Amino acid sequence: MTDKPITATGGCLCGGVRYQVRGPLSDAGACHCSQCRRTSGNFVVGTHARSADFSLIAADTLTWYRSSEGAERGFCSRCGGNLFWRHTAPGTDNTVIAAGSIDPPTHIRLTRHIFVASKSDYYDLTDGLPQFAEWPK
């Protein structure tokens, strides 16, 4: 266990998955890719933490789904809560956390939109934040 203070806690709707973060969270980004839309019903706002700073407190209902060759998504198998995204390649050390699953106050701010070339047609992006057609370089 680390001596770092807990900076965030959160979990799914039913409480089957709970987590804590002992370290900084990144600013949030909104992902408009087709996979995020299909797993959540809309775009997903996520923040990330170093995986070493992230720990599960309860994970009885956590299920990981390999959504592409290089990534997997964590969700609650009971309530369907869309919670996590992570690279599967060796050497990646961040876990993306769905911002809506974090207990307030989150202390994060939305700063960008990614994969806007894949966004759906039922909404417009008018907040003035930077927009990237795909993954920012």
CNS distance restraints for C-alpha pairs under 8 A (distance, minus, plus):
assign (resid   2 and name CA) (resid  22 and name CA) 7.77 0.50 0.50
assign (resid   4 and name CA) (resid  22 and name CA) 5.55 0.50 0.50
assign (resid   4 and name CA) (resid  23 and name CA) 6.79 0.50 0.50
assign (resid   5 and name CA) (resid  22 and name CA) 5.63 0.50 0.50
assign (resid   5 and name CA) (resid  23 and name CA) 7.44 0.50 0.50
assign (resid   6 and name CA) (resid  20 and name CA) 6.69 0.50 0.50
assign (resid   6 and name CA) (resid  21 and name CA) 5.76 0.50 0.50
assign (resid   6 and name CA) (resid  22 and name CA) 4.45 0.50 0.50
assign (resid   6 and name CA) (resid  23 and name CA) 7.09 0.50 0.50
assign (resid   7 and name CA) (resid  20 and name CA) 7.64 0.50 0.50
assign (resid   7 and name CA) (resid  21 and name CA) 5.69 0.50 0.50
assign (resid   7 and name CA) (resid  22 and name CA) 5.37 0.50 0.50
assign (resid   7 and name CA) (resid  23 and name CA) 6.01 0.50 0.50
assign (resid   7 and name CA) (resid  24 and name CA) 6.84 0.50 0.50
assign (resid   8 and name CA) (resid  20 and name CA) 5.64 0.50 0.50
assign (resid   8 and name CA) (resid  21 and name CA) 5.08 0.50 0.50
assign (resid   8 and name CA) (resid  22 and name CA) 7.12 0.50 0.50
assign (resid   8 and name CA) (resid 102 and name CA) 6.86 0.50 0.50
assign (resid   8 and name CA) (resid 103 and name CA) 7.04 0.50 0.50
assign (resid   8 and name CA) (resid 106 and name CA) 6.97 0.50 0.50
assign (resid   9 and name CA) (resid  18 and name CA) 7.41 0.50 0.50
assign (resid   9 and name CA) (resid  19 and name CA) 5.64 0.50 0.50
assign (resid   9 and name CA) (resid  20 and name CA) 4.27 0.50 0.50
assign (resid   9 and name CA) (resid  21 and name CA) 6.29 0.50 0.50
assign (resid   9 and name CA) (resid 102 and name CA) 5.92 0.50 0.50
assign (resid   9 and name CA) (resid 103 and name CA) 5.71 0.50 0.50
assign (resid  10 and name CA) (resid  18 and name CA) 5.68 0.50 0.50
assign (resid  10 and name CA) (resid  19 and name CA) 5.52 0.50 0.50
assign (resid  10 and name CA) (resid  20 and name CA) 6.54 0.50 0.50
assign (resid  10 and name CA) (resid 101 and name CA) 5.45 0.50 0.50
assign (resid  10 and name CA) (resid 102 and name CA) 4.22 0.50 0.50
assign (resid  10 and name CA) (resid 103 and name CA) 4.91 0.50 0.50
assign (resid  11 and name CA) (resid  15 and name CA) 6.16 0.50 0.50
assign (resid  11 and name CA) (resid  16 and name CA) 7.73 0.50 0.50
assign (resid  11 and name CA) (resid  17 and name CA) 5.29 0.50 0.50
assign (resid  11 and name CA) (resid  18 and name CA) 4.15 0.50 0.50
assign (resid  11 and name CA) (resid  19 and name CA) 6.02 0.50 0.50
assign (resid  11 and name CA) (resid  83 and name CA) 7.49 0.50 0.50
assign (resid  11 and name CA) (resid 101 and name CA) 5.40 0.50 0.50
assign (resid  11 and name CA) (resid 102 and name CA) 6.67 0.50 0.50
assign (resid  11 and name CA) (resid 103 and name CA) 7.77 0.50 0.50
assign (resid  12 and name CA) (resid  16 and name CA) 6.71 0.50 0.50
assign (resid  12 and name CA) (resid  17 and name CA) 5.64 0.50 0.50
assign (resid  12 and name CA) (resid  18 and name CA) 6.81 0.50 0.50
assign (resid  12 and name CA) (resid  76 and name CA) 6.72 0.50 0.50
assign (resid  12 and name CA) (resid  79 and name CA) 7.45 0.50 0.50
assign (resid  12 and name CA) (resid  81 and name CA) 5.28 0.50 0.50
assign (resid  12 and name CA) (resid  82 and name CA) 7.71 0.50 0.50
assign (resid  12 and name CA) (resid  83 and name CA) 7.03 0.50 0.50
assign (resid  12 and name CA) (resid 101 and name CA) 6.17 0.50 0.50
assign (resid  13 and name CA) (resid  79 and name CA) 6.39 0.50 0.50
assign (resid  13 and name CA) (resid  81 and name CA) 6.41 0.50 0.50
assign (resid  14 and name CA) (resid  78 and name CA) 7.43 0.50 0.50
assign (resid  14 and name CA) (resid  79 and name CA) 5.97 0.50 0.50
assign (resid  15 and name CA) (resid  58 and name CA) 7.94 0.50 0.50
assign (resid  16 and name CA) (resid  58 and name CA) 6.27 0.50 0.50
assign (resid  16 and name CA) (resid  59 and name CA) 6.19 0.50 0.50
assign (resid  16 and name CA) (resid  60 and name CA) 5.87 0.50 0.50
assign (resid  16 and name CA) (resid  61 and name CA) 5.31 0.50 0.50
assign (resid  16 and name CA) (resid  62 and name CA) 7.37 0.50 0.50
assign (resid  16 and name CA) (resid  76 and name CA) 6.94 0.50 0.50
assign (resid  16 and name CA) (resid  78 and name CA) 7.49 0.50 0.50
assign (resid  17 and name CA) (resid  56 and name CA) 7.50 0.50 0.50
assign (resid  17 and name CA) (resid  57 and name CA) 7.40 0.50 0.50
assign (resid  17 and name CA) (resid  58 and name CA) 4.93 0.50 0.50
assign (resid  17 and name CA) (resid  59 and name CA) 4.67 0.50 0.50
assign (resid  17 and name CA) (resid  60 and name CA) 6.69 0.50 0.50
assign (resid  17 and name CA) (resid  61 and name CA) 6.23 0.50 0.50
assign (resid  17 and name CA) (resid  62 and name CA) 6.07 0.50 0.50
assign (resid  17 and name CA) (resid  76 and name CA) 6.58 0.50 0.50
assign (resid  18 and name CA) (resid  56 and name CA) 6.03 0.50 0.50
assign (resid  18 and name CA) (resid  57 and name CA) 5.22 0.50 0.50
assign (resid  18 and name CA) (resid  58 and name CA) 4.86 0.50 0.50
assign (resid  18 and name CA) (resid  59 and name CA) 6.70 0.50 0.50
assign (resid  19 and name CA) (resid  54 and name CA) 7.29 0.50 0.50
assign (resid  19 and name CA) (resid  55 and name CA) 5.68 0.50 0.50
assign (resid  19 and name CA) (resid  56 and name CA) 4.27 0.50 0.50
assign (resid  19 and name CA) (resid  57 and name CA) 5.00 0.50 0.50
assign (resid  19 and name CA) (resid  58 and name CA) 6.82 0.50 0.50
assign (resid  20 and name CA) (resid  54 and name CA) 6.01 0.50 0.50
assign (resid  20 and name CA) (resid  55 and name CA) 5.53 0.50 0.50
assign (resid  20 and name CA) (resid  56 and name CA) 6.43 0.50 0.50
assign (resid  20 and name CA) (resid  57 and name CA) 6.94 0.50 0.50
assign (resid  21 and name CA) (resid  49 and name CA) 7.33 0.50 0.50
assign (resid  21 and name CA) (resid  53 and name CA) 5.46 0.50 0.50
assign (resid  21 and name CA) (resid  54 and name CA) 4.57 0.50 0.50
assign (resid  21 and name CA) (resid  55 and name CA) 6.42 0.50 0.50
assign (resid  22 and name CA) (resid  53 and name CA) 4.90 0.50 0.50
assign (resid  22 and name CA) (resid  54 and name CA) 6.49 0.50 0.50
assign (resid  23 and name CA) (resid  49 and name CA) 7.15 0.50 0.50
assign (resid  23 and name CA) (resid  50 and name CA) 7.60 0.50 0.50
assign (resid  23 and name CA) (resid  53 and name CA) 5.50 0.50 0.50
assign (resid  23 and name CA) (resid  54 and name CA) 7.98 0.50 0.50
assign (resid  24 and name CA) (resid  49 and name CA) 6.39 0.50 0.50
assign (resid  25 and name CA) (resid  47 and name CA) 6.28 0.50 0.50
assign (resid  25 and name CA) (resid  48 and name CA) 5.61 0.50 0.50
assign (resid  25 and name CA) (resid  49 and name CA) 5.04 0.50 0.50
assign (resid  25 and name CA) (resid 108 and name CA) 7.32 0.50 0.50
assign (resid  26 and name CA) (resid  47 and name CA) 5.37 0.50 0.50
assign (resid  26 and name CA) (resid  48 and name CA) 5.38 0.50 0.50
assign (resid  26 and name CA) (resid  49 and name CA) 6.57 0.50 0.50
assign (resid  26 and name CA) (resid 108 and name CA) 7.20 0.50 0.50
assign (resid  27 and name CA) (resid  47 and name CA) 5.98 0.50 0.50
assign (resid  27 and name CA) (resid  48 and name CA) 7.93 0.50 0.50
assign (resid  27 and name CA) (resid 108 and name CA) 5.37 0.50 0.50
assign (resid  27 and name CA) (resid 109 and name CA) 5.49 0.50 0.50
assign (resid  27 and name CA) (resid 110 and name CA) 6.24 0.50 0.50
assign (resid  27 and name CA) (resid 111 and name CA) 6.38 0.50 0.50
assign (resid  28 and name CA) (resid  45 and name CA) 6.32 0.50 0.50
assign (resid  28 and name CA) (resid  46 and name CA) 5.30 0.50 0.50
assign (resid  28 and name CA) (resid  47 and name CA) 4.52 0.50 0.50
assign (resid  28 and name CA) (resid  48 and name CA) 7.78 0.50 0.50
assign (resid  28 and name CA) (resid  99 and name CA) 7.36 0.50 0.50
assign (resid  28 and name CA) (resid 108 and name CA) 6.37 0.50 0.50
assign (resid  28 and name CA) (resid 109 and name CA) 5.66 0.50 0.50
assign (resid  28 and name CA) (resid 110 and name CA) 4.51 0.50 0.50
assign (resid  28 and name CA) (resid 111 and name CA) 5.94 0.50 0.50
assign (resid  28 and name CA) (resid 112 and name CA) 7.30 0.50 0.50
assign (resid  29 and name CA) (resid  45 and name CA) 5.52 0.50 0.50
assign (resid  29 and name CA) (resid  46 and name CA) 5.59 0.50 0.50
assign (resid  29 and name CA) (resid  47 and name CA) 6.60 0.50 0.50
assign (resid  29 and name CA) (resid 110 and name CA) 5.59 0.50 0.50
assign (resid  29 and name CA) (resid 111 and name CA) 5.85 0.50 0.50
assign (resid  29 and name CA) (resid 112 and name CA) 4.95 0.50 0.50
assign (resid  29 and name CA) (resid 113 and name CA) 5.66 0.50 0.50
assign (resid  29 and name CA) (resid 114 and name CA) 6.99 0.50 0.50
assign (resid  30 and name CA) (resid  43 and name CA) 6.50 0.50 0.50
assign (resid  30 and name CA) (resid  44 and name CA) 5.52 0.50 0.50
assign (resid  30 and name CA) (resid  45 and name CA) 4.21 0.50 0.50
assign (resid  30 and name CA) (resid  46 and name CA) 6.41 0.50 0.50
assign (resid  30 and name CA) (resid 110 and name CA) 7.22 0.50 0.50
assign (resid  30 and name CA) (resid 112 and name CA) 6.32 0.50 0.50
assign (resid  30 and name CA) (resid 113 and name CA) 4.69 0.50 0.50
assign (resid  30 and name CA) (resid 114 and name CA) 6.11 0.50 0.50
assign (resid  31 and name CA) (resid  36 and name CA) 6.76 0.50 0.50
assign (resid  31 and name CA) (resid  43 and name CA) 5.63 0.50 0.50
assign (resid  31 and name CA) (resid  44 and name CA) 5.28 0.50 0.50
assign (resid  31 and name CA) (resid  45 and name CA) 6.24 0.50 0.50
assign (resid  31 and name CA) (resid  46 and name CA) 7.63 0.50 0.50
assign (resid  31 and name CA) (resid 113 and name CA) 6.00 0.50 0.50
assign (resid  31 and name CA) (resid 114 and name CA) 4.92 0.50 0.50
assign (resid  31 and name CA) (resid 115 and name CA) 5.99 0.50 0.50
assign (resid  31 and name CA) (resid 116 and name CA) 7.56 0.50 0.50
assign (resid  32 and name CA) (resid  36 and name CA) 6.55 0.50 0.50
assign (resid  32 and name CA) (resid  37 and name CA) 6.66 0.50 0.50
assign (resid  32 and name CA) (resid  42 and name CA) 7.76 0.50 0.50
assign (resid  32 and name CA) (resid  43 and name CA) 4.77 0.50 0.50
assign (resid  32 and name CA) (resid  44 and name CA) 6.84 0.50 0.50
assign (resid  32 and name CA) (resid 113 and name CA) 7.28 0.50 0.50
assign (resid  32 and name CA) (resid 114 and name CA) 6.19 0.50 0.50
assign (resid  32 and name CA) (resid 115 and name CA) 5.20 0.50 0.50
assign (resid  32 and name CA) (resid 116 and name CA) 5.52 0.50 0.50
assign (resid  32 and name CA) (resid 118 and name CA) 6.16 0.50 0.50
assign (resid  32 and name CA) (resid 119 and name CA) 4.81 0.50 0.50
assign (resid  32 and name CA) (resid 120 and name CA) 7.63 0.50 0.50
assign (resid  33 and name CA) (resid  37 and name CA) 6.38 0.50 0.50
assign (resid  33 and name CA) (resid  43 and name CA) 7.27 0.50 0.50
assign (resid  33 and name CA) (resid 114 and name CA) 7.70 0.50 0.50
assign (resid  33 and name CA) (resid 115 and name CA) 5.22 0.50 0.50
assign (resid  33 and name CA) (resid 116 and name CA) 7.10 0.50 0.50
assign (resid  33 and name CA) (resid 117 and name CA) 7.96 0.50 0.50
assign (resid  33 and name CA) (resid 118 and name CA) 5.16 0.50 0.50
assign (resid  33 and name CA) (resid 119 and name CA) 6.08 0.50 0.50
assign (resid  34 and name CA) (resid  38 and name CA) 6.14 0.50 0.50
assign (resid  34 and name CA) (resid 118 and name CA) 6.22 0.50 0.50
assign (resid  34 and name CA) (resid 119 and name CA) 7.12 0.50 0.50
assign (resid  35 and name CA) (resid  39 and name CA) 6.18 0.50 0.50
assign (resid  35 and name CA) (resid  67 and name CA) 7.77 0.50 0.50
assign (resid  36 and name CA) (resid  40 and name CA) 6.03 0.50 0.50
assign (resid  36 and name CA) (resid  41 and name CA) 7.74 0.50 0.50
assign (resid  36 and name CA) (resid  42 and name CA) 7.08 0.50 0.50
assign (resid  36 and name CA) (resid  43 and name CA) 5.88 0.50 0.50
assign (resid  36 and name CA) (resid  44 and name CA) 5.89 0.50 0.50
assign (resid  37 and name CA) (resid  41 and name CA) 4.99 0.50 0.50
assign (resid  37 and name CA) (resid  42 and name CA) 4.49 0.50 0.50
assign (resid  37 and name CA) (resid  43 and name CA) 5.11 0.50 0.50
assign (resid  37 and name CA) (resid  44 and name CA) 7.14 0.50 0.50
assign (resid  38 and name CA) (resid  42 and name CA) 7.26 0.50 0.50
assign (resid  39 and name CA) (resid  82 and name CA) 6.88 0.50 0.50
assign (resid  40 and name CA) (resid  44 and name CA) 6.89 0.50 0.50
assign (resid  40 and name CA) (resid  82 and name CA) 6.42 0.50 0.50
assign (resid  43 and name CA) (resid 119 and name CA) 7.82 0.50 0.50
assign (resid  44 and name CA) (resid  98 and name CA) 6.90 0.50 0.50
assign (resid  45 and name CA) (resid  98 and name CA) 6.00 0.50 0.50
assign (resid  45 and name CA) (resid  99 and name CA) 5.65 0.50 0.50
assign (resid  45 and name CA) (resid 100 and name CA) 7.40 0.50 0.50
assign (resid  45 and name CA) (resid 110 and name CA) 7.70 0.50 0.50
assign (resid  46 and name CA) (resid  96 and name CA) 6.07 0.50 0.50
assign (resid  46 and name CA) (resid  97 and name CA) 5.39 0.50 0.50
assign (resid  46 and name CA) (resid  98 and name CA) 4.50 0.50 0.50
assign (resid  46 and name CA) (resid  99 and name CA) 4.91 0.50 0.50
assign (resid  47 and name CA) (resid  96 and name CA) 5.57 0.50 0.50
assign (resid  47 and name CA) (resid  97 and name CA) 5.39 0.50 0.50
assign (resid  47 and name CA) (resid  98 and name CA) 6.59 0.50 0.50
assign (resid  47 and name CA) (resid  99 and name CA) 6.03 0.50 0.50
assign (resid  47 and name CA) (resid 108 and name CA) 7.92 0.50 0.50
assign (resid  48 and name CA) (resid  94 and name CA) 6.23 0.50 0.50
assign (resid  48 and name CA) (resid  95 and name CA) 5.45 0.50 0.50
assign (resid  48 and name CA) (resid  96 and name CA) 4.14 0.50 0.50
assign (resid  48 and name CA) (resid  97 and name CA) 5.64 0.50 0.50
assign (resid  49 and name CA) (resid  53 and name CA) 6.63 0.50 0.50
assign (resid  49 and name CA) (resid  54 and name CA) 6.69 0.50 0.50
assign (resid  49 and name CA) (resid  94 and name CA) 5.52 0.50 0.50
assign (resid  49 and name CA) (resid  95 and name CA) 5.61 0.50 0.50
assign (resid  49 and name CA) (resid  96 and name CA) 6.62 0.50 0.50
assign (resid  49 and name CA) (resid  97 and name CA) 7.68 0.50 0.50
assign (resid  50 and name CA) (resid  54 and name CA) 6.60 0.50 0.50
assign (resid  50 and name CA) (resid  93 and name CA) 5.69 0.50 0.50
assign (resid  50 and name CA) (resid  94 and name CA) 4.42 0.50 0.50
assign (resid  50 and name CA) (resid  95 and name CA) 6.28 0.50 0.50
assign (resid  51 and name CA) (resid  55 and name CA) 7.82 0.50 0.50
assign (resid  51 and name CA) (resid  93 and name CA) 5.23 0.50 0.50
assign (resid  51 and name CA) (resid  94 and name CA) 4.85 0.50 0.50
assign (resid  51 and name CA) (resid  95 and name CA) 5.39 0.50 0.50
assign (resid  52 and name CA) (resid  93 and name CA) 7.33 0.50 0.50
assign (resid  54 and name CA) (resid  95 and name CA) 7.59 0.50 0.50
assign (resid  61 and name CA) (resid  76 and name CA) 5.24 0.50 0.50
assign (resid  61 and name CA) (resid  77 and name CA) 5.24 0.50 0.50
assign (resid  61 and name CA) (resid  78 and name CA) 6.22 0.50 0.50
assign (resid  62 and name CA) (resid  74 and name CA) 6.49 0.50 0.50
assign (resid  62 and name CA) (resid  75 and name CA) 5.67 0.50 0.50
assign (resid  62 and name CA) (resid  76 and name CA) 4.78 0.50 0.50
assign (resid  62 and name CA) (resid  77 and name CA) 6.16 0.50 0.50
assign (resid  63 and name CA) (resid  74 and name CA) 5.60 0.50 0.50
assign (resid  63 and name CA) (resid  75 and name CA) 5.49 0.50 0.50
assign (resid  63 and name CA) (resid  76 and name CA) 6.10 0.50 0.50
assign (resid  63 and name CA) (resid  77 and name CA) 6.04 0.50 0.50
assign (resid  64 and name CA) (resid  72 and name CA) 6.32 0.50 0.50
assign (resid  64 and name CA) (resid  73 and name CA) 5.48 0.50 0.50
assign (resid  64 and name CA) (resid  74 and name CA) 4.42 0.50 0.50
assign (resid  64 and name CA) (resid  75 and name CA) 6.50 0.50 0.50
assign (resid  65 and name CA) (resid  72 and name CA) 5.32 0.50 0.50
assign (resid  65 and name CA) (resid  73 and name CA) 5.19 0.50 0.50
assign (resid  65 and name CA) (resid  74 and name CA) 6.38 0.50 0.50
assign (resid  65 and name CA) (resid  75 and name CA) 7.95 0.50 0.50
assign (resid  66 and name CA) (resid  71 and name CA) 6.09 0.50 0.50
assign (resid  66 and name CA) (resid  72 and name CA) 4.11 0.50 0.50
assign (resid  66 and name CA) (resid  73 and name CA) 6.42 0.50 0.50
assign (resid  67 and name CA) (resid  71 and name CA) 6.05 0.50 0.50
assign (resid  67 and name CA) (resid  72 and name CA) 5.22 0.50 0.50
assign (resid  67 and name CA) (resid  73 and name CA) 6.58 0.50 0.50
assign (resid  68 and name CA) (resid  72 and name CA) 6.84 0.50 0.50
assign (resid  70 and name CA) (resid  87 and name CA) 5.63 0.50 0.50
assign (resid  70 and name CA) (resid  88 and name CA) 5.28 0.50 0.50
assign (resid  70 and name CA) (resid  89 and name CA) 6.25 0.50 0.50
assign (resid  71 and name CA) (resid  85 and name CA) 7.05 0.50 0.50
assign (resid  71 and name CA) (resid  86 and name CA) 5.57 0.50 0.50
assign (resid  71 and name CA) (resid  87 and name CA) 4.32 0.50 0.50
assign (resid  71 and name CA) (resid  88 and name CA) 5.11 0.50 0.50
assign (resid  71 and name CA) (resid  89 and name CA) 7.85 0.50 0.50
assign (resid  72 and name CA) (resid  85 and name CA) 5.80 0.50 0.50
assign (resid  72 and name CA) (resid  86 and name CA) 5.63 0.50 0.50
assign (resid  72 and name CA) (resid  87 and name CA) 6.54 0.50 0.50
assign (resid  72 and name CA) (resid  88 and name CA) 6.73 0.50 0.50
assign (resid  73 and name CA) (resid  82 and name CA) 7.82 0.50 0.50
assign (resid  73 and name CA) (resid  83 and name CA) 7.56 0.50 0.50
assign (resid  73 and name CA) (resid  84 and name CA) 5.46 0.50 0.50
assign (resid  73 and name CA) (resid  85 and name CA) 4.39 0.50 0.50
assign (resid  73 and name CA) (resid  86 and name CA) 6.54 0.50 0.50
assign (resid  74 and name CA) (resid  82 and name CA) 6.68 0.50 0.50
assign (resid  74 and name CA) (resid  83 and name CA) 5.65 0.50 0.50
assign (resid  74 and name CA) (resid  84 and name CA) 4.66 0.50 0.50
assign (resid  74 and name CA) (resid  85 and name CA) 6.16 0.50 0.50
assign (resid  75 and name CA) (resid  80 and name CA) 6.12 0.50 0.50
assign (resid  75 and name CA) (resid  81 and name CA) 5.35 0.50 0.50
assign (resid  75 and name CA) (resid  82 and name CA) 4.70 0.50 0.50
assign (resid  75 and name CA) (resid  83 and name CA) 5.25 0.50 0.50
assign (resid  75 and name CA) (resid  84 and name CA) 6.76 0.50 0.50
assign (resid  76 and name CA) (resid  80 and name CA) 4.91 0.50 0.50
assign (resid  76 and name CA) (resid  81 and name CA) 5.06 0.50 0.50
assign (resid  76 and name CA) (resid  82 and name CA) 6.91 0.50 0.50
assign (resid  76 and name CA) (resid  83 and name CA) 7.54 0.50 0.50
assign (resid  77 and name CA) (resid  81 and name CA) 7.79 0.50 0.50
assign (resid  82 and name CA) (resid  98 and name CA) 6.96 0.50 0.50
assign (resid  83 and name CA) (resid  97 and name CA) 5.86 0.50 0.50
assign (resid  83 and name CA) (resid  98 and name CA) 5.10 0.50 0.50
assign (resid  83 and name CA) (resid 101 and name CA) 6.60 0.50 0.50
assign (resid  84 and name CA) (resid  95 and name CA) 6.77 0.50 0.50
assign (resid  84 and name CA) (resid  96 and name CA) 5.46 0.50 0.50
assign (resid  84 and name CA) (resid  97 and name CA) 4.74 0.50 0.50
assign (resid  84 and name CA) (resid  98 and name CA) 6.02 0.50 0.50
assign (resid  85 and name CA) (resid  95 and name CA) 6.19 0.50 0.50
assign (resid  85 and name CA) (resid  96 and name CA) 4.98 0.50 0.50
assign (resid  85 and name CA) (resid  97 and name CA) 6.70 0.50 0.50
assign (resid  86 and name CA) (resid  94 and name CA) 6.80 0.50 0.50
assign (resid  86 and name CA) (resid  95 and name CA) 5.18 0.50 0.50
assign (resid  86 and name CA) (resid  96 and name CA) 6.06 0.50 0.50
assign (resid  87 and name CA) (resid  92 and name CA) 6.41 0.50 0.50
assign (resid  87 and name CA) (resid  94 and name CA) 7.91 0.50 0.50
assign (resid  88 and name CA) (resid  92 and name CA) 7.51 0.50 0.50
assign (resid  97 and name CA) (resid 101 and name CA) 7.54 0.50 0.50
assign (resid  97 and name CA) (resid 102 and name CA) 7.99 0.50 0.50
assign (resid  98 and name CA) (resid 102 and name CA) 7.34 0.50 0.50
assign (resid  99 and name CA) (resid 106 and name CA) 7.99 0.50 0.50
assign (resid 102 and name CA) (resid 106 and name CA) 6.38 0.50 0.50
assign (resid 111 and name CA) (resid 129 and name CA) 6.16 0.50 0.50
assign (resid 111 and name CA) (resid 130 and name CA) 7.24 0.50 0.50
assign (resid 112 and name CA) (resid 129 and name CA) 5.39 0.50 0.50
assign (resid 112 and name CA) (resid 130 and name CA) 4.98 0.50 0.50
assign (resid 112 and name CA) (resid 131 and name CA) 5.99 0.50 0.50
assign (resid 112 and name CA) (resid 132 and name CA) 7.86 0.50 0.50
assign (resid 113 and name CA) (resid 129 and name CA) 7.06 0.50 0.50
assign (resid 113 and name CA) (resid 130 and name CA) 6.28 0.50 0.50
assign (resid 113 and name CA) (resid 131 and name CA) 4.76 0.50 0.50
assign (resid 113 and name CA) (resid 132 and name CA) 6.17 0.50 0.50
assign (resid 114 and name CA) (resid 131 and name CA) 6.04 0.50 0.50
assign (resid 114 and name CA) (resid 132 and name CA) 4.83 0.50 0.50
assign (resid 114 and name CA) (resid 133 and name CA) 6.28 0.50 0.50
assign (resid 114 and name CA) (resid 134 and name CA) 5.72 0.50 0.50
assign (resid 114 and name CA) (resid 135 and name CA) 6.01 0.50 0.50
assign (resid 114 and name CA) (resid 136 and name CA) 7.11 0.50 0.50
assign (resid 115 and name CA) (resid 119 and name CA) 6.87 0.50 0.50
assign (resid 115 and name CA) (resid 132 and name CA) 6.00 0.50 0.50
assign (resid 115 and name CA) (resid 133 and name CA) 4.81 0.50 0.50
assign (resid 115 and name CA) (resid 134 and name CA) 4.04 0.50 0.50
assign (resid 115 and name CA) (resid 135 and name CA) 6.27 0.50 0.50
assign (resid 116 and name CA) (resid 131 and name CA) 6.64 0.50 0.50
assign (resid 116 and name CA) (resid 132 and name CA) 6.08 0.50 0.50
assign (resid 116 and name CA) (resid 133 and name CA) 4.86 0.50 0.50
assign (resid 116 and name CA) (resid 134 and name CA) 6.72 0.50 0.50
assign (resid 117 and name CA) (resid 132 and name CA) 7.83 0.50 0.50
assign (resid 117 and name CA) (resid 133 and name CA) 4.67 0.50 0.50
assign (resid 117 and name CA) (resid 134 and name CA) 6.73 0.50 0.50
assign (resid 118 and name CA) (resid 133 and name CA) 7.66 0.50 0.50
assign (resid 132 and name CA) (resid 136 and name CA) 6.08 0.50 0.50
